[in-house]
Amino acid sequence: MAEIIVITGGARSGKSSLAETKAKELGCKVVYIATAIAFDEGMKDRISKHKASRPNTWTTIEMYKNFSELEKNQDFIEADLILLDCMTLMVSNILLDSGIDFDKCSMDEIELIEKNILNEVIGLLEIVAKLGKKLIIVTNEVGMGLVPSYRLGNIFRDIAGRVNQYLAKQANEVYITVSGIPIKIK
């Protein structure tokens, strides 16, 4: 069974910094799985800053789905610790990849997308366990804010919240960060 640490919190709460600190403490050979897509200048800037904060000895793999392919990736195979940042961007990317009109889609379509997302998560956890890796997952806490006023926002919040619950149940440790202060909750 793999050692899994989940780090959650709000935007700019210190999640990634805590994850990177833990990875430096726990891993010799770290692979960073980046799930972000550089779709605008703001995201390009955020990605650039994240890259600059990581040690240059870490290998970065940019992906947010098809984790079974990692079994063929030499960097992944040789790593002892995997840091995925971030799960909520992964959920968002898969939702947007679906091409569905979320204002008009059925609940069955939403349930199918959620099942696909959960299968991606399960696939990641399975390959990490199979290869005996430590895993740190960064994810946003999505249940403490305002209720979104549009349907896609509600769909995203609900799916991301359930994915976070699933991950927390699987995890050995769970932290929430508030204003840069980590609090161990599991």
C-alpha positions in Angstrom: 0.0 0.0 0.0 1.3 3.5 -0.9 1.8 6.3 1.6 -0.6 9.0 0.6 -0.7 12.6 1.9 -3.5 15.0 0.9 -3.0 18.7 1.3 -6.1 20.9 1.0 -7.0 24.5 1.6 -8.2 27.6 -0.1 -6.6 29.6 -2.8 -3.2 31.0 -1.8 -3.4 29.2 1.5 0.1 27.6 1.3 -0.9 24.2 0.0 1.8 23.9 -2.7 4.5 25.3 -0.4 3.6 22.7 2.2 3.5 19.9 -0.4 7.0 20.9 -1.7 8.4 21.0 1.8 7.0 17.6 2.6 8.3 16.2 -0.7 11.8 17.5 0.1 11.6 15.8 3.5 10.2 12.5 2.3 11.6 11.9 -1.1 15.0 11.5 -2.7 13.9 11.3 -6.3 10.7 13.4 -6.8 8.4 13.5 -9.8 6.1 16.5 -9.9 2.9 15.9 -11.9 1.6 19.2 -13.0 -2.1 19.2 -14.0 -2.4 22.9 -15.1 -2.9 24.0 -18.6 -1.5 27.4 -19.6 -4.6 28.8 -21.2 -4.0 32.5 -20.5 -1.3 34.9 -19.3 -2.4 34.6 -15.6 -2.0 30.8 -15.7 1.3 31.0 -17.6 2.6 33.3 -14.8 1.3 31.0 -12.1 2.9 27.9 -13.8 6.2 29.8 -14.2 6.3 30.7 -10.5 5.5 27.1 -9.5 8.3 25.9 -11.7 10.7 28.4 -10.1 9.9 27.2 -6.6 10.7 23.6 -7.3 14.2 22.1 -7.0 15.7 21.6 -10.5 16.5 18.0 -9.5 12.7 17.2 -9.7 11.3 15.9 -12.9 8.0 17.4 -14.1 5.4 15.5 -16.0 2.6 17.5 -17.4 -0.6 15.5 -17.4 -4.1 15.3 -15.9 -5.4 12.0 -17.2 -4.4 8.6 -18.6 -2.2 7.9 -15.6 -1.8 4.2 -16.7 0.8 5.6 -19.1 3.0 6.5 -16.2 3.9 2.8 -15.9 6.0 3.3 -19.1 7.6 6.6 -17.9 11.2 6.0 -16.7 11.3 9.1 -14.5 8.1 7.9 -12.8 9.4 4.4 -12.4 12.6 5.6 -10.8 11.0 8.1 -8.4 10.3 7.3 -4.8 7.8 10.2 -4.3 5.1 11.7 -6.6 3.7 15.2 -6.0 0.5 15.9 -7.9 -0.5 19.6 -8.0 -3.4 20.0 -8.3 -6.4 17.6 -8.1 -9.0 20.3 -8.6 -7.3 21.5 -11.8 -7.4 17.9 -13.0 -11.1 17.8 -12.3 -11.7 21.1 -14.0 -9.7 20.0 -17.1 -11.5 16.7 -17.5 -14.9 18.5 -17.1 -13.9 21.0 -19.8 -12.5 18.2 -22.1 -15.9 16.6 -22.1 -17.3 19.2 -24.5 -20.6 19.0 -22.8 -23.0 22.0 -22.6 -23.3 22.0 -18.8 -26.3 24.4 -19.0 -28.3 21.8 -20.9 -26.8 18.4 -20.0 -28.6 15.6 -18.1 -27.8 14.4 -14.7 -26.8 11.1 -16.3 -24.2 12.8 -18.4 -22.8 14.5 -15.3 -22.7 11.3 -13.4 -20.8 9.7 -16.2 -18.2 12.4 -16.2 -17.9 12.1 -12.4 -17.4 8.4 -12.8 -14.7 9.0 -15.4 -12.9 11.5 -13.1 -13.1 9.1 -10.2 -11.7 6.3 -12.4 -8.7 8.6 -13.2 -8.1 9.2 -9.5 -8.4 5.4 -8.8 -6.0 4.7 -11.6 -3.4 7.1 -10.2 -3.7 5.6 -6.7 -3.4 2.0 -8.2 -0.3 2.7 -10.2 1.3 4.5 -7.2 0.5 1.6 -5.0 1.6 -1.0 -7.5 5.0 0.6 -7.9 5.4 1.4 -4.2 5.6 5.2 -4.4 4.8 7.8 -1.8 2.2 10.3 -3.1 1.4 13.9 -2.1 -1.8 15.4 -3.6 -2.6 19.1 -3.5 -6.3 19.9 -3.8 -8.5 22.9 -3.2 -11.1 22.9 -0.4 -14.2 23.8 -2.4 -16.9 23.5 0.2 -16.3 26.5 2.3 -17.0 29.3 -0.1 -20.1 30.7 -1.7 -22.5 28.5 -3.6 -21.7 29.2 -7.3 -24.5 31.0 -9.2 -24.1 29.0 -12.4 -24.6 25.3 -13.1 -21.0 24.4 -14.1 -19.7 25.9 -10.9 -22.1 23.8 -8.9 -21.2 20.6 -10.8 -17.4 21.3 -10.4 -17.8 22.0 -6.7 -19.8 18.9 -6.1 -17.5 16.6 -8.1 -14.3 18.1 -6.6 -15.8 17.8 -3.1 -16.6 14.1 -3.5 -13.2 13.5 -5.1 -11.6 15.2 -2.1 -13.6 13.0 0.3 -12.5 9.9 -1.5 -8.9 11.0 -1.4 -9.1 11.8 2.3 -10.4 8.4 3.1 -7.6 6.7 1.2 -4.9 9.0 2.7 -2.6 8.2 5.6 -2.4 11.9 6.4 -4.5 14.9 5.5 -3.5 18.6 6.1 -5.5 21.8 5.6 -3.6 25.0 5.2 -5.0 28.4 6.4 -3.0 31.6 5.8 0.2 29.5 5.4 -0.3 27.5 8.5 -0.7 23.7 8.1 -3.2 21.9 10.3 -3.1 18.1 10.4 -6.6 16.8 10.4 -5.9 13.1 9.8 
